[in-house]
Amino acid sequence: MRALYLLSLAQPAVARRRRLYALAKRMMDFAIAALLLLLFAPLMLVIALVIKATSPGPAILVQERVGKGGKVFFFYKFRSMYSNSDNAEDKRYAREYIHGNHQAAAPQGGVFKPANDKRITPVGRWLRKTSLDELPQLFNVLKGDMSLVGPRPSMPYEVDVYKPWHFRRLEVLPGITGLAQIRGRSSLTFREIVRIDLEYIERRSLLLDLAILLKTLPVVLSARGAR
């Protein structure tokens, strides 16, 4: 009986800590995203002009992604592919990757992304390698659809082939970076990514979020696991 009583006391305290964390995380997200947008505005303008000058189509790609609680939102990134590219190969690849068919998903190089994709523009290849294509997601953070730190958001057709235990990734806001991104990015299997995402969900705190943000820069600069 005493154990049940202590548990009943602990549950409101845990819920209160979660609410305070969510509020503090939102304030940190908004402040940092706004600051980074101000700092990177000139670079983002240059990137947009280069994309427009080197291939036809919009500079910023708007996609549907699945966020917290399964809510679909509009996700922004710099366009790295030629316009009107067929995504049938992406759907096939995602199905193989999520189902654990690693030979089909990573035929070479140990990186779980399609190699030598002819749909990617020369500028887009550089943007992906440096992760600069992700900068417009700072607007998603300002809107509250994403956080700076969290599991990376999936496409709706990827969620369609999730296994039941994968859906726990949707318990929190998706992030621009995350624990999986600093531990290997695209060199990880999907099973490994989900396990790391669930570890983050269980351990999440402002200190962990700050540690991930600080470790993201050297990972991006090294291009480890990027393609």
C-alpha positions as CSV (number, residue, x, y, z in Angstrom):
1,M,0.0,0.0,0.0
2,R,2.8,2.4,0.9
3,A,4.4,1.7,-2.5
4,L,1.2,2.6,-4.3
5,Y,0.8,5.7,-2.2
6,L,4.4,6.9,-3.1
7,L,3.7,6.1,-6.7
8,S,0.6,8.2,-6.7
9,L,2.6,11.1,-5.3
10,A,5.4,10.7,-7.8
11,Q,3.1,10.7,-10.9
12,P,2.0,14.4,-10.6
13,A,5.6,15.5,-9.9
14,V,6.8,13.7,-13.1
15,A,3.9,15.3,-15.1
16,R,4.8,18.7,-13.7
17,R,8.5,18.3,-14.7
18,R,7.5,17.2,-18.2
19,R,5.3,20.3,-18.6
20,L,8.1,22.6,-17.3
21,Y,10.6,20.9,-19.6
22,A,8.2,21.3,-22.6
23,L,7.8,25.0,-21.8
24,A,11.5,25.6,-21.4
25,K,12.3,23.6,-24.5
26,R,9.8,25.7,-26.6
27,M,11.3,29.0,-25.3
28,M,14.8,27.7,-26.1
29,D,13.8,26.5,-29.6
30,F,12.1,29.8,-30.5
31,A,15.0,32.0,-29.2
32,I,17.8,29.9,-30.9
33,A,15.9,29.5,-34.2
34,A,15.1,33.2,-34.4
35,L,18.8,34.0,-33.7
36,L,20.1,31.5,-36.3
37,L,17.7,32.8,-38.9
38,L,19.0,36.3,-38.4
39,L,22.6,35.1,-38.6
40,F,22.1,32.8,-41.6
41,A,19.8,35.1,-43.6
42,P,22.5,36.3,-46.0
43,L,23.8,32.8,-46.5
44,M,20.2,31.4,-47.1
45,L,19.6,34.2,-49.6
46,V,22.8,33.3,-51.5
47,I,21.9,29.6,-51.5
48,A,18.4,30.3,-52.8
49,L,19.8,32.4,-55.6
50,V,22.3,29.8,-56.6
51,I,19.6,27.1,-56.6
52,K,17.4,29.2,-58.8
53,A,20.3,30.1,-61.2
54,T,21.5,26.5,-61.7
55,S,18.3,24.5,-62.1
56,P,14.6,25.4,-62.8
57,G,12.1,25.2,-60.0
58,P,11.6,26.7,-56.6
59,A,14.5,27.2,-54.2
60,I,12.6,25.9,-51.2
61,L,10.9,22.5,-51.3
62,V,7.7,22.1,-49.3
63,Q,6.9,18.5,-48.3
64,E,4.4,16.8,-46.1
65,R,6.0,15.2,-43.0
66,V,4.5,13.4,-40.0
67,G,5.1,15.1,-36.7
68,K,4.1,14.7,-33.1
69,G,1.0,12.5,-32.6
70,G,0.9,11.7,-36.3
71,K,0.0,15.2,-37.3
72,V,1.0,16.0,-40.9
73,F,2.7,19.4,-41.4
74,F,4.5,21.3,-44.2
75,F,8.2,20.8,-44.0
76,Y,10.7,23.2,-45.6
77,K,14.2,22.5,-47.0
78,F,16.3,23.8,-49.8
79,R,15.6,21.9,-53.1
80,S,18.5,19.5,-53.8
81,M,16.9,17.6,-56.7
82,Y,15.7,18.5,-60.2
83,S,12.1,19.6,-60.2
84,N,9.4,17.0,-61.0
85,S,11.7,14.1,-60.0
86,D,9.9,10.8,-59.7
87,N,9.7,9.6,-56.1
88,A,8.8,6.0,-56.8
89,E,12.4,5.0,-56.1
90,D,12.3,6.8,-52.7
91,K,9.2,4.9,-51.7
92,R,10.8,1.6,-52.7
93,Y,14.0,2.5,-50.9
94,A,12.1,3.5,-47.7
95,R,10.2,0.3,-47.7
96,E,13.4,-1.8,-47.9
97,Y,15.2,0.4,-45.4
98,I,12.5,0.3,-42.7
99,H,11.9,-3.4,-43.2
100,G,15.6,-4.0,-42.6
101,N,16.6,-5.1,-46.1
102,H,20.1,-3.6,-45.7
103,Q,21.6,-5.0,-48.8
104,A,19.0,-3.3,-51.0
105,A,19.1,-0.1,-48.9
106,A,22.9,0.3,-48.7
107,P,24.4,-1.4,-51.8
108,Q,27.8,0.3,-51.2
109,G,29.7,2.6,-48.8
110,G,27.8,1.6,-45.6
111,V,25.5,4.7,-45.9
112,F,21.8,4.0,-46.0
113,K,20.9,6.4,-48.7
114,P,20.6,5.8,-52.5
115,A,24.1,6.2,-54.1
116,N,24.8,8.2,-57.2
117,D,21.2,9.5,-57.4
118,K,21.0,11.3,-60.8
119,R,18.0,13.3,-59.6
120,I,20.3,15.3,-57.3
121,T,21.7,18.5,-58.7
122,P,25.4,19.3,-58.3
123,V,24.5,22.2,-56.0
124,G,22.1,19.9,-54.1
125,R,24.8,17.3,-53.6
126,W,26.9,19.9,-51.9
127,L,24.0,21.2,-49.8
128,R,23.2,17.7,-48.6
129,K,26.8,16.9,-47.8
130,T,27.1,20.1,-45.6
131,S,23.5,19.8,-44.3
132,L,22.8,23.4,-45.4
133,D,19.7,22.1,-47.2
134,E,18.1,21.8,-43.7
135,L,18.4,25.5,-42.8
136,P,14.8,26.4,-43.8
137,Q,13.5,24.0,-41.1
138,L,14.3,26.8,-38.7
139,F,11.0,28.3,-39.9
140,N,9.3,25.0,-38.9
141,V,10.8,25.4,-35.4
142,L,9.4,28.9,-35.1
143,K,6.0,27.7,-36.2
144,G,6.1,24.9,-33.5
145,D,5.9,22.0,-35.9
146,M,9.4,21.0,-35.1
147,S,12.0,21.3,-32.3
148,L,15.8,21.9,-32.7
149,V,16.3,18.4,-31.2
150,G,14.2,15.3,-31.7
151,P,13.7,12.3,-34.0
152,R,13.9,13.2,-37.7
153,P,10.4,13.5,-39.2
154,S,9.3,10.8,-41.6
155,M,7.4,11.1,-44.9
156,P,3.8,9.8,-44.8
157,Y,4.6,6.9,-47.0
158,E,7.4,5.9,-44.6
159,V,5.0,5.9,-41.6
160,D,2.6,3.7,-43.7
161,V,5.2,0.9,-43.4
162,Y,6.2,1.5,-39.7
163,K,6.2,-1.5,-37.4
164,P,4.0,-1.0,-34.3
165,W,7.0,-0.2,-32.0
166,H,8.2,2.5,-34.4
167,F,5.3,4.7,-33.7
168,R,6.7,5.8,-30.3
169,R,9.0,8.1,-32.3
170,L,5.9,10.2,-32.8
171,E,5.4,10.9,-29.1
172,V,7.6,14.1,-29.3
173,L,8.1,16.9,-31.8
174,P,10.5,16.0,-34.6
175,G,13.9,17.8,-34.7
176,I,16.4,19.3,-37.0
177,T,19.0,17.2,-35.3
178,G,18.9,14.4,-32.7
179,L,20.7,11.8,-30.8
180,A,20.8,9.5,-33.8
181,Q,22.3,12.3,-36.0
182,I,25.3,12.6,-33.7
183,R,25.7,8.9,-33.5
184,G,26.0,8.0,-37.1
185,R,23.3,9.7,-39.3
186,S,22.7,7.7,-42.4
187,S,25.2,5.0,-41.5
188,L,22.7,3.6,-39.0
189,T,20.0,1.1,-39.8
190,F,16.4,2.2,-39.3
191,R,16.1,-0.2,-36.3
192,E,19.2,1.5,-34.7
193,I,17.7,5.0,-35.4
194,V,14.4,4.1,-33.7
195,R,16.1,2.6,-30.7
196,I,18.3,5.7,-30.3
197,D,15.2,7.9,-30.7
198,L,13.4,6.0,-28.0
199,E,16.4,6.4,-25.8
200,Y,16.2,10.1,-26.3
201,I,12.5,10.2,-25.5
202,E,13.1,8.4,-22.2
203,R,16.1,10.6,-21.3
204,R,15.1,13.9,-22.7
205,S,16.1,17.0,-20.8
206,L,17.4,20.5,-21.6
207,L,20.9,19.4,-20.7
208,L,20.7,16.6,-23.2
209,D,19.2,18.8,-25.8
210,L,22.1,21.3,-25.4
211,A,24.6,18.5,-25.5
212,I,23.2,17.3,-28.8
213,L,23.2,20.8,-30.3
214,L,26.8,21.3,-29.3
215,K,27.8,17.9,-30.8
216,T,25.9,18.4,-34.0
217,L,28.3,21.0,-35.5
218,P,31.5,18.8,-35.5
219,V,29.4,15.9,-36.9
220,V,28.1,18.1,-39.7
221,L,31.6,19.5,-40.5
222,S,33.0,16.0,-40.6
223,A,30.2,14.9,-43.0
224,R,30.2,11.6,-41.1
225,G,27.3,9.4,-42.4
226,A,26.1,12.1,-44.8
227,R,25.1,11.7,-48.5
